[in-house]
Amino acid sequence: MRPENFICFLTVSGFFVGLIFALLADLEALSLVYACVAITFVFYMIALAASGFFVRFTDLKAAYKLGSDYYETQLDKARSQIEKREMYIRDSIGFIRTLEKENVAVPIGGDA
C-alpha cells in the first residue's frame, strides 16, 4: 500500500471514529464538530508518523527492483508468438483471396 493511500485511509477512518464517539457521547452540534475534527486530526498525525517511519526505515529500492532480464525474455517470446500468428492470418487472408478470385465454391458445414 502506498503511503498516500494509507494516510487517506487512516484519516477517513479517524473521521468515522470521531463521528461515532461524538454520537455515543451525545454531544451538541458544535461539540460534535469539534470532536470529529480533533479525532480526525489525531488519526491524521498518527498516519503521517507511521508512514514517515515506514518510508524512513524501509529500503524501497529493493522492493521496487525488477528482474529486467526475465521480462525481456518474456516480451521477446510474446513478440515471436504475435509474429507467428500474424503470418498465419496473412496466409489465411491470401488463401481466401485466391479462392475468391477463382470463384471456387467451398462447402460450408459438411454440405458436400
C-alpha positions as CSV (number, residue, x, y, z in Angstrom):
1,M,0.0,0.0,0.0
2,R,1.4,3.4,-0.9
3,P,1.9,5.8,2.0
4,E,-0.5,8.3,0.5
5,N,-3.3,5.7,0.4
6,F,-2.5,4.7,4.0
7,I,-2.7,8.3,5.2
8,C,-6.0,8.8,3.4
9,F,-7.5,5.6,4.7
10,L,-6.5,6.3,8.3
11,T,-7.8,9.9,8.1
12,V,-11.2,8.8,6.8
13,S,-11.2,6.1,9.5
14,G,-10.5,8.7,12.1
15,F,-13.4,10.8,10.9
16,F,-15.8,7.9,11.3
17,V,-14.4,7.0,14.7
18,G,-14.8,10.6,15.8
19,L,-18.3,10.7,14.5
20,I,-19.2,7.5,16.3
21,F,-17.6,8.8,19.5
22,A,-19.4,12.1,19.3
23,L,-22.7,10.4,18.7
24,L,-22.2,8.0,21.6
25,A,-21.2,10.8,23.9
26,D,-24.5,12.6,23.0
27,L,-22.8,15.9,22.3
28,E,-24.3,19.1,21.0
29,A,-23.9,20.1,17.3
30,L,-20.9,22.3,17.8
31,S,-19.2,19.9,20.2
32,L,-19.8,17.1,17.7
33,V,-18.0,19.0,15.0
34,Y,-15.1,19.8,17.4
35,A,-14.8,16.2,18.5
36,C,-14.8,14.9,14.9
37,V,-12.2,17.4,13.8
38,A,-10.0,16.7,16.8
39,I,-10.1,12.9,16.5
40,T,-9.7,13.1,12.7
41,F,-6.6,15.3,13.3
42,V,-5.2,12.8,15.8
43,F,-5.6,9.9,13.3
44,Y,-4.1,12.1,10.6
45,M,-1.0,12.8,12.7
46,I,-0.7,9.1,13.6
47,A,-0.9,8.2,9.9
48,L,1.8,10.7,9.0
49,A,4.1,9.5,11.7
50,A,3.6,5.8,10.7
51,S,4.1,6.4,7.0
52,G,7.1,8.6,7.8
53,F,8.7,5.8,9.8
54,F,7.9,3.3,7.2
55,V,9.5,5.3,4.4
56,R,12.5,6.2,6.6
57,F,13.3,2.6,7.7
58,T,12.3,0.6,4.7
59,D,14.6,0.0,1.7
60,L,12.3,0.9,-1.1
61,K,14.9,0.3,-3.8
62,A,15.0,-3.4,-3.1
63,A,11.2,-3.6,-3.1
64,Y,10.9,-2.0,-6.5
65,K,13.7,-3.7,-8.2
66,L,12.6,-5.6,-11.3
67,G,14.2,-8.5,-13.0
68,S,14.6,-6.9,-16.3
69,D,16.2,-10.0,-17.9
70,Y,13.2,-12.1,-17.1
71,Y,10.8,-9.5,-18.5
72,E,12.8,-9.0,-21.7
73,T,12.8,-12.7,-22.4
74,Q,9.1,-12.9,-21.8
75,L,8.5,-10.0,-24.1
76,D,10.6,-11.5,-26.8
77,K,8.6,-14.7,-26.6
78,A,5.3,-12.8,-26.7
79,R,6.6,-10.8,-29.7
80,S,7.6,-14.0,-31.6
81,Q,4.2,-15.6,-30.9
82,I,2.4,-12.5,-32.2
83,E,4.6,-12.5,-35.3
84,K,3.7,-16.2,-35.9
85,R,0.0,-15.5,-35.5
86,E,0.3,-12.5,-37.8
87,M,1.9,-14.7,-40.5
88,Y,-0.8,-17.3,-40.1
89,I,-3.5,-14.6,-40.5
90,R,-1.8,-13.2,-43.6
91,D,-1.5,-16.6,-45.2
92,S,-5.2,-17.3,-44.4
93,I,-6.2,-14.0,-46.0
94,G,-4.1,-14.7,-49.0
95,F,-5.7,-18.1,-49.4
96,I,-9.2,-16.6,-49.1
97,R,-8.4,-14.0,-51.7
98,T,-7.2,-16.7,-54.2
99,L,-10.4,-18.6,-53.6
100,E,-12.5,-15.5,-54.3
101,K,-10.5,-14.8,-57.5
102,E,-11.0,-18.3,-58.7
103,N,-14.7,-18.4,-57.7
104,V,-14.3,-21.8,-56.1
105,A,-17.4,-23.0,-54.2
106,V,-16.3,-24.1,-50.7
107,P,-18.8,-26.4,-48.9
108,I,-19.8,-25.0,-45.5
109,G,-20.9,-27.1,-42.6
110,G,-20.4,-30.5,-44.2
111,D,-22.6,-29.8,-47.3
112,A,-20.5,-31.7,-49.9
